[in-house]
Amino acid sequence: MPKHGKRYRALLEKVDFNKVYTIEEAAALIPQIKSARFDETVEVHIKLGIDAKKSDQNVRSTVALPHGTGRSVRVLAIAKGEKITEAREAGADIAAGEEIIQEILDGRSDFDAVVATPDVMGAVGSKLGRVLGPKGLLPNPKAGTVGFNIGEIVKAIKAGRIEFRNDKTGVVHGPVGKASFSPNQIAENVRAFLKAVEGVKPEGAKGTYLRTVYITTTMGPSIRVNPNS
């Protein structure tokens, strides 16, 4: 059994692990279970009733959180011609053509999200797949990061739209704000996240889809939540 420090043990006492909390109750507990000196991220972890080994049951989509994530996202936009200008005017931190591909291959990594127009995806996919793919940064139409409406895509990501996908164990993880958010903001973000995950339930998934839902902070204990609350 791992040994926890005195501070963490004190936080554990504030959570009833035999109770399944409503979303509002869990959100109200967040200010009490934060302990770090930095503004901790509030996370949601959902165990899904899917077979992650089957490709037709994998879950992947995006959600625009009503109150954003609370963190600044550096967006790289790769496009051609006027679309580069459109992305830059929409707020992209870096907007460039295919010439930036070599810079990324050489180690450039000063970005948190990558978006692209369809006409550059041939080069982006073939040359950067091995670099950006493992990091979850490769632009993908399913993730809403590829399109000629690149200005709208940039604005959405800057405003707090995030991507989610299940891992190999069938669990979806996602940031839904900061510990400094009000309980109401956290609750509304959690509801939006759960609704988005429910909205992409695979047809092949049997039984209970949202099996368990937990909310936690970066350094705090987990709070089990009733997704139907």
Residue pairs with C-beta under 8 A, 6 or more apart in sequence:
4 12
7 35
8 35
8 219
8 221
11 32
11 33
11 35
11 220
11 221
12 221
14 29
14 32
14 33
14 221
15 29
15 33
15 221
15 222
15 223
17 224
19 224
20 224
20 225
20 226
21 29
21 223
21 224
21 225
21 226
21 229
22 225
22 226
22 229
23 187
23 190
23 191
23 225
23 226
23 229
24 183
24 187
24 229
26 190
26 215
26 223
26 225
27 183
27 184
27 186
27 187
27 190
27 215
28 183
29 223
30 42
30 179
30 181
30 183
30 186
30 215
30 217
30 220
31 179
31 183
33 216
33 217
33 220
33 221
33 223
34 40
34 179
34 217
34 219
34 220
35 219
35 220
36 217
36 218
36 219
39 70
39 178
39 179
39 180
40 178
40 179
40 217
40 218
40 219
40 220
41 69
41 70
41 71
41 175
41 177
41 178
41 179
41 217
41 218
42 175
42 176
42 177
42 178
42 179
42 181
42 186
42 189
42 215
42 216
42 217
43 173
43 174
43 175
43 176
43 215
43 216
43 217
43 218
44 172
44 173
44 174
44 176
44 190
44 193
44 194
44 213
44 214
44 215
45 171
45 172
45 173
45 213
45 214
45 215
45 216
45 222
46 171
46 172
46 173
46 194
46 197
46 210
46 211
46 212
46 213
46 214
46 227
47 170
47 171
47 211
47 212
47 213
48 59
48 166
48 170
48 171
48 172
48 197
48 205
48 209
48 210
48 211
49 170
49 205
49 206
49 207
49 208
49 209
49 210
49 211
50 57
50 58
50 59
50 166
50 170
50 202
50 204
50 205
50 209
51 57
51 170
51 204
52 58
52 166
52 167
52 168
52 169
52 170
54 204
56 202
56 203
56 204
57 202
57 204
57 205
58 165
58 166
58 202
59 164
59 165
59 166
59 172
59 197
59 200
59 201
59 202
60 142
60 143
60 163
60 164
60 165
60 166
60 200
61 142
61 143
61 163
61 164
61 165
61 196
61 197
61 199
61 200
62 143
62 144
62 161
62 162
62 163
62 164
62 196
63 161
63 162
63 164
63 174
63 192
63 193
63 195
63 196
63 197
64 156
64 159
64 160
64 161
64 192
65 160
65 161
65 162
65 176
65 177
65 189
65 192
65 193
66 185
66 188
66 189
66 192
67 160
67 177
67 181
67 185
67 188
67 189
68 159
68 160
68 177
69 160
69 162
69 175
69 176
69 177
69 178
70 177
70 178
70 180
70 181
71 175
71 178
73 112
73 113
73 157
73 158
74 93
74 94
74 110
74 111
74 112
74 113
75 91
75 92
75 93
75 94
75 111
75 112
75 113
75 114
75 115
75 154
75 157
75 158
76 92
76 93
76 94
76 95
76 96
76 100
76 111
76 113
76 114
76 115
77 83
77 84
77 87
77 88
77 92
77 94
77 95
77 96
77 114
77 115
77 116
77 150
77 154
78 96
78 97
78 98
78 100
78 101
78 114
78 115
78 116
78 117
78 120
78 124
78 139
79 86
79 87
79 95
79 97
79 116
79 117
79 119
79 120
79 150
80 97
80 98
80 117
80 119
80 120
83 117
83 148
83 150
84 95
84 96
84 97
85 95
86 150
86 151
87 95
87 115
87 150
87 151
87 154
88 95
89 151
90 150
90 151
90 152
90 154
90 155
90 158
91 154
91 155
91 158
92 115
92 154
93 110
93 111
94 100
94 110
94 111
97 120
98 120
98 123
98 124
100 108
101 123
101 124
101 127
101 128
104 128
104 131
104 132
105 127
105 128
105 131
111 137
113 137
113 145
113 157
114 132
114 137
114 138
114 139
114 145
115 139
115 145
115 146
115 150
115 153
115 154
115 157
116 124
116 139
116 145
116 146
116 150
117 146
117 147
117 148
117 150
118 146
118 147
118 148
121 139
121 146
124 138
124 139
125 138
128 138
129 138
132 138
136 163
136 165
139 145
139 146
140 146
141 147
143 163
144 153
144 156
144 161
144 163
145 153
145 157
145 163
147 153
162 174
162 175
164 172
164 173
164 174
164 193
164 196
164 197
165 172
166 172
167 173
172 197
174 193
176 186
176 189
176 190
176 193
176 215
177 185
177 186
177 189
179 217
181 189
186 215
190 215
190 225
194 210
194 213
194 227
197 210
198 209
198 210
201 209
210 227
212 224
213 224
213 225
213 226
213 227
214 222
214 223
214 224
214 225
215 222
215 223
215 225
216 222
216 223
